[in-house]
Structure formats: structure tokens, C-alpha cells
């Protein structure tokens, strides 16, 4: 097991600190582990597994954004 700190989790997932906290609170993200009095880390394998469960974006749907009021996309 290899442990990674918050900056690496943010970089790997593309999520914000707040999003990670909310997902953890809802038990929808791997739990952090205390590694010191003031330090936490995540299991890299658990983060990788979580990323693998994320659905892929359908390229057709990704481009089908509604037009803005001013007519621009």
C-alpha cells in the first residue's frame, strides 16, 4: 500500500478539497487515513479504483450543451 497526500489526490481526481470532503462524508470516496497528529493520506490503490469507477463522458452529450441566452455556446 502506498499513501498519497492531498495535493496528489487533487491532481489525480481533478476535484476540489470541498468536493472530496463532501464525497467522503457521503461515503462515496475513499476514506483518508491519519498518518500523524496533523497529517492524513489516502491509499493510492483505493483512489485509482475510485477513478476507474467514474463513468466515461459520451462525446456526443458533452457537446450538446444548451446555448447561452446571448446565442453563444
C-alpha positions in Angstrom: 0.0 0.0 0.0 1.3 3.4 -0.9 -0.1 6.5 0.7 -0.6 9.8 -1.1 -1.3 13.3 0.3 -4.0 15.8 -0.6 -2.1 17.6 -3.4 -1.7 14.3 -5.2 -5.3 13.3 -4.7 -6.5 16.7 -6.0 -4.2 16.3 -9.1 -5.3 12.7 -9.8 -9.1 13.3 -9.4 -9.4 16.9 -10.6 -11.7 17.5 -7.6 -11.6 20.4 -5.1 -10.9 19.9 -1.4 -14.6 20.6 -0.7 -15.8 18.0 -3.2 -13.5 15.4 -1.7 -14.8 16.2 1.8 -18.4 16.0 0.6 -17.9 12.7 -1.2 -16.1 11.3 1.9 -18.9 12.5 4.2 -21.4 10.7 1.9 -19.3 7.5 1.9 -18.8 7.9 -1.9 -15.0 8.4 -1.8 -12.1 6.5 -0.2 -11.6 7.5 3.4 -8.4 9.2 4.5 -6.0 7.7 7.0 -4.4 9.5 9.8 -0.6 9.2 9.4 0.4 11.7 12.1 -1.0 14.2 14.6 -1.7 16.7 11.9 -1.4 14.7 8.7 -3.7 12.5 6.6 -3.2 10.5 3.4 -5.2 8.2 1.1 -4.4 4.7 -0.2 -3.2 5.2 -3.8 -4.8 1.9 -4.9 -8.2 3.0 -3.4 -8.0 6.3 -5.3 -7.1 4.5 -8.5 -10.0 2.1 -8.1 -12.4 5.0 -7.4 -11.2 6.8 -10.6 -11.8 3.6 -12.5 -15.5 3.6 -11.4 -16.2 7.0 -12.8 -18.3 6.9 -16.0 -16.8 8.0 -19.2 -18.1 11.1 -20.9 -20.1 10.5 -24.1 -18.6 12.9 -26.6 -22.0 13.5 -28.3 -23.6 14.5 -25.0 -20.6 16.6 -23.9 -21.0 18.8 -27.0 -24.8 19.1 -26.5 -24.7 22.0 -24.1 -27.6 24.4 -24.2 -27.0 27.6 -25.9 -26.5 30.7 -23.8 -29.1 33.5 -23.7 -26.8 35.7 -25.9 -26.7 32.9 -28.5 -23.1 31.9 -27.9 -22.0 28.5 -26.8 
